[in-house]
Amino acid sequence: MVSTIELNKRQEQILHIVKENGPITGEHIADRLNLTRATLRPDLAILTMAGYLDARPRVGYFYTGKSGVQLLTENLKKLYVKDYQSIPVVVNENVSVYDAIVTMFLEDVGTLFVVDQSTVLVGVLSRKDLLRASIGNQELTSLPVNIIMTRMPNITMCKRDDLLIEVGKKLIEKQIDAMPVVKETEKGFEVIGRITKTNITKAFVALGDND
């Protein structure tokens, strides 16, 4: 179920008036409600910013015909990775599984991105990878992460200008918790950020708060 902006009684009345009579000026709306134009100004601003109404100079307000769900969908398609990405946690491909576990614990993340000596992305380590490697293995300090990591080209990546909603779909489809944000270079892909399910949740909550 999608939550949309909740309108008060007066805003609902304004919408009804504009639907039936639009385009209509703010003055005429105020007259119909027996209120001043100044009193209505905040409500008209909210309805316009939320996308329920549109306004044209010297013409007035008119109803956009869009439902709350349609407006929410439009807003979701304005959210980009670059606005919500966080700092990636990166380890070298030669570090031990033990050191990777310590890094994951200290950084409080669920995914590590593995790079080579040229800082090019070569792998990804998840909690499951490290847990699987640690069960029954007493040589974690000598086992390099490049033995257990998910390697290219099996890494799901995204870029700064990708839509957040599309990245969210990939996370669900691939059943992963995080994705590296990359920049393509001559040597390969450089990790410049990360997007997690938490990042996306925060973005959607912020969108709701803004509404």
N, C-alpha and C positions, 0 to 999 in steps of 0.2 A: 504494500500500500504506500503510495507516494503522498507525503505531507506537503501541503501548499500553504501560502500565506493566508492567514485568517483575517477576514474583513469584519469591521464593526458594522453596526446597523446603518449608520449614516453613509458609510462607503458603499454598502449594498444598495441604498436608495439612490445614490449618485449614479452607480452603474446602471440601474434600471432606467433612470431618466435619460441617460445618454444613449442606451440601447434603443429606446422608443423614439427619441427626438434628435439624435445626433445627425450632423454636427450641430453642437449647441455651445453657446458661450458660457463662461463661468458666471457671468452676471445673471443669465437666464436660469441656470441651475440654482443659483442662490435664491432667486425670486420664487422658484417652485417649492423650495424648502423653507421659505420665510427666514432666511439667514443672510448674513452679510457675506460679501465676496471674501473678506479677510478671514472669516471663520472657516470657510470652505477650502482656503488655499492649501493647508497641510494635507487634507484628504485628497485633493486633486493631484498634489505632488506625489503622494504615495501611490495612487492608482496609475499615474503616468510612469513613474520609475519602475513599478512592478510589471508594467507592460499591458495592463488591462485596458488603459485608455491611451490614445495618442492625441496630440494637440498641434494645430496649425495656426500660425499667426493670422488674425483677421477672419478666421473661419470658425474656430472653436474646437471643442473636444468631440471625439468620436470613439466608438467602441471598436477594439481591434478584432473581436470575435474569437480570441484565443482563450482556451481553458487554462486553468492553473497548471495542469500537467504539461500542456504544450509550452507554457512560459518557462516552467522548470527545465524542460528538455532543452530549450533554447539557451538558457543560462549555463547548463552543463556543458554545452558545446562551445562555451567561451572560456573554459578552464584549460590551461596548458601546463604541461610538465614543468616548464621553466619557472613557473610561479609557485610551485609547491615542492620541488625536489629538495632533498636534504643532502648532507655531506656523506659521501661514501666511506666505508671502512674497507681498506685495501691491504692485502698481504702479498708478499712475494711467493712465487710458486715453489721456492725451495725451503720455505719455513716448515717446521714439523707440525704434525697434527696436534701435538700437545700445545705448541705455541699458538696455533689457530684457535684452539678451545679457550685458552686464556684470554686471547684478544677478543673473542666473541663475548666472553663473560664480562670483561672490563668495559667494553664499549656498549654493552647491553643491546646488541643487535641479533637478528636471527639469520643474517646472510652476510658472508664475506665475499669480496670480489678479488680474484687472484690475477696478478699481473706478472709479466716477465721482467727481465733486466731493463728493457726499453720502456717500461710502464705501459705496455700494451695488454689489454684484457685477454687472458687465456683460459680463465675458468671461473666457476662460481662454487662456493661452499655453503651448504645449508646446515641447519642443526641436525637434520636427519643424516647427512653425509658424515658428520663428525661423530654422531652417536653410533652409527653403524660401524665406523672404523674403530671406535674405542671398545666395543664389546668383545671381550676375550683377547684383546691385543695388548700385550705388555710393553710393546716397543714404540709407544706413541712419540717419544722424543726423537726417534731416528726415522720415523715414517714421514716422508714429505707429502705435503698436501696435493701435489700434482698427480699422485697415485690415485686419489679418491675423489677429486673434484669433477664436476660436470664440465666438459671441455667444449670449445668451439668445434663445430658450428651449432652445437646443441644448446646455446645460451640465448634466452629470450631477452632482447634489449629494446630500449626506446631512445628517442632523441628529445632535445629541449622543446622543440616546436610541435611535438605530438600532443594530441588532445588527451586530457586526463581520463576521460570516459573510455577511450579506446584502450588505454593502458590498463585500466581497471578490468576491462573485458579479457585482456590477455592474461592477467594475473589469475582470474577465475578459470579461464580455459586451461591454462597450464598447471593449475593448482600449486602456485608458488606464492611466497610471501613478499618477495621483493624483486626489483628489476634494476639493472644498471642503466644509468643515463649516460650515453656515450657520444663522443665526437669522433668522426672518421678522420684519420691521418694517413700519411703515406705508409706508415709501418703497420697500421691496423686501427683498432678502436681504443681510444683513450677514455677512461672512466672519469666523468666529470660530476656525477651525482648519483643519487639513488631515489627510487620511488617505491614505497611500501604500501601495504594495505592501510597502515596507520596514516600515512600522508594523504591518501585518498579520502579516508574517513574525515580527517580534519578539514579537508577542502569542502566536502559536502556539508559539514556542520557549519562552516563559515558561510557558505552560500545560504543556508537556512537562516542564520543570524542576520545576514545582510538583508534578506527579504523582510 
